[in-house]
Protein backbone atom coordinates (compact mmCIF):
# COMPACT_ATOMS: atom_id res chain seq x y z
CA UNK A 1 0.00 0.00 0.00
CA UNK A 2 1.21 3.50 -0.73
CA UNK A 3 0.30 7.01 0.33
CA UNK A 4 -0.61 9.32 -2.52
CA UNK A 5 -0.30 12.99 -1.64
CA UNK A 6 -1.73 15.29 -4.25
CA UNK A 7 -2.92 18.74 -5.08
CA UNK A 8 -6.59 19.06 -5.82
CA UNK A 9 -9.06 21.84 -6.22
CA UNK A 10 -11.37 22.78 -3.40
CA UNK A 11 -14.28 20.36 -3.22
CA UNK A 12 -12.58 17.64 -5.28
CA UNK A 13 -11.85 15.56 -2.19
CA UNK A 14 -15.00 13.58 -2.95
CA UNK A 15 -13.38 12.15 -6.08
CA UNK A 16 -10.41 10.89 -4.07
CA UNK A 17 -12.71 9.29 -1.50
CA UNK A 18 -14.69 7.60 -4.28
CA UNK A 19 -11.45 6.11 -5.67
CA UNK A 20 -10.56 4.72 -2.24
CA UNK A 21 -13.99 3.17 -1.77
CA UNK A 22 -13.96 1.64 -5.27
CA UNK A 23 -10.56 0.06 -4.60
CA UNK A 24 -11.69 -1.47 -1.32
CA UNK A 25 -14.79 -2.93 -2.98
CA UNK A 26 -12.57 -4.81 -5.43
CA UNK A 27 -11.01 -6.63 -2.49
CA UNK A 28 -7.63 -4.93 -2.52
CA UNK A 29 -6.22 -2.60 0.07
CA UNK A 30 -6.78 0.89 -1.29
CA UNK A 31 -3.99 3.41 -1.40
CA UNK A 32 -4.18 6.16 1.20
CA UNK A 33 -4.89 9.57 -0.35
CA UNK A 34 -4.12 12.93 1.18
CA UNK A 35 -5.06 16.10 -0.70
CA UNK A 36 -3.97 19.70 -0.35
CA UNK A 37 -5.37 22.74 -2.13
CA UNK A 38 -1.98 24.24 -2.94
CA UNK A 39 1.70 23.38 -3.13
CA UNK A 40 2.27 25.97 -0.40
CA UNK A 41 -0.11 24.11 1.95
CA UNK A 42 1.38 20.73 1.05
CA UNK A 43 4.96 21.79 1.75
CA UNK A 44 3.98 23.69 4.89
CA UNK A 45 2.77 20.37 6.32
CA UNK A 46 5.26 18.03 4.67
CA UNK A 47 8.50 19.83 5.32
CA UNK A 48 11.81 18.29 4.24
CA UNK A 49 12.46 17.36 7.89
CA UNK A 50 9.12 15.51 8.12
CA UNK A 51 9.70 13.71 4.83
CA UNK A 52 13.15 12.67 6.09
CA UNK A 53 11.52 11.36 9.27
CA UNK A 54 9.14 9.21 7.23
CA UNK A 55 12.10 7.74 5.37
CA UNK A 56 14.11 7.17 8.56
CA UNK A 57 11.14 5.59 10.32
CA UNK A 58 10.42 3.30 7.36
CA UNK A 59 14.07 2.16 7.30
CA UNK A 60 14.27 1.79 11.09
CA UNK A 61 10.96 0.03 11.51
CA UNK A 62 8.58 0.44 14.45
CA UNK A 63 10.30 2.28 17.29
CA UNK A 64 9.80 4.84 20.02
CA UNK A 65 9.92 8.54 19.24
CA UNK A 66 13.11 8.72 21.31
CA UNK A 67 14.77 6.00 19.18
CA UNK A 68 13.57 7.75 16.02
CA UNK A 69 15.09 11.04 17.19
CA UNK A 70 18.41 9.28 17.79
CA UNK A 71 18.28 7.54 14.39
CA UNK A 72 17.46 10.84 12.66
CA UNK A 73 20.07 12.71 14.73
CA UNK A 74 17.49 15.35 15.65
CA UNK A 75 16.21 16.97 18.82
CA UNK A 76 13.62 14.81 20.60
CA UNK A 77 11.15 17.67 21.09
CA UNK A 78 11.15 18.56 17.39
CA UNK A 79 10.79 14.93 16.34
CA UNK A 80 7.94 14.47 18.80
CA UNK A 81 6.11 17.46 17.29
CA UNK A 82 6.73 16.27 13.74
CA UNK A 83 5.59 12.71 14.51
CA UNK A 84 2.42 14.05 16.14
CA UNK A 85 1.58 16.06 13.02
CA UNK A 86 2.41 13.15 10.69
CA UNK A 87 0.14 10.98 12.81
CA UNK A 88 -2.68 13.55 12.48
CA UNK A 89 -2.17 13.49 8.69
CA UNK A 90 -2.43 9.69 8.68
CA UNK A 91 1.14 9.09 7.51
CA UNK A 92 2.39 7.59 10.79
CA UNK A 93 0.67 5.08 13.06
CA UNK A 94 1.15 4.70 16.80
CA UNK A 95 0.67 1.29 18.44
CA UNK A 96 -0.78 0.82 21.93
CA UNK A 97 2.75 0.41 23.30
CA UNK A 98 3.70 3.86 21.93
CA UNK A 99 5.80 2.56 19.04
CA UNK A 100 5.42 4.54 15.83
CA UNK A 101 5.64 3.21 12.28
CA UNK A 102 4.99 4.07 8.66
CA UNK A 103 2.31 1.75 7.25
CA UNK A 104 3.21 2.46 3.61
CA UNK A 105 5.72 1.00 1.20
CA UNK A 106 5.97 4.29 -0.67
CA UNK A 107 4.82 7.89 -0.59
CA UNK A 108 4.04 9.59 -3.89
CA UNK A 109 3.67 13.34 -4.13
CA UNK A 110 1.75 14.36 -7.23
CA UNK A 111 0.91 17.77 -8.52
CA UNK A 112 -0.29 18.43 -12.02
CA UNK A 113 1.14 21.29 -13.99
CA UNK A 114 -1.21 23.85 -15.46
CA UNK A 115 -2.66 22.92 -18.83
CA UNK A 116 -1.77 25.06 -21.78
CA UNK A 117 -4.76 26.10 -23.86
Secondary structure, DSSP 8 states (H G I E B T S, - for coil): -EEEEEE--TTTHHHHHHHHHHHHHTTS---EEEEESSHHHHHHHS-HHHHHHHHHHHHH-SB-HHHHHHHHT--HHHHHHHHHHHHHTTSSEE-TTS-EE---SEEEEE-------
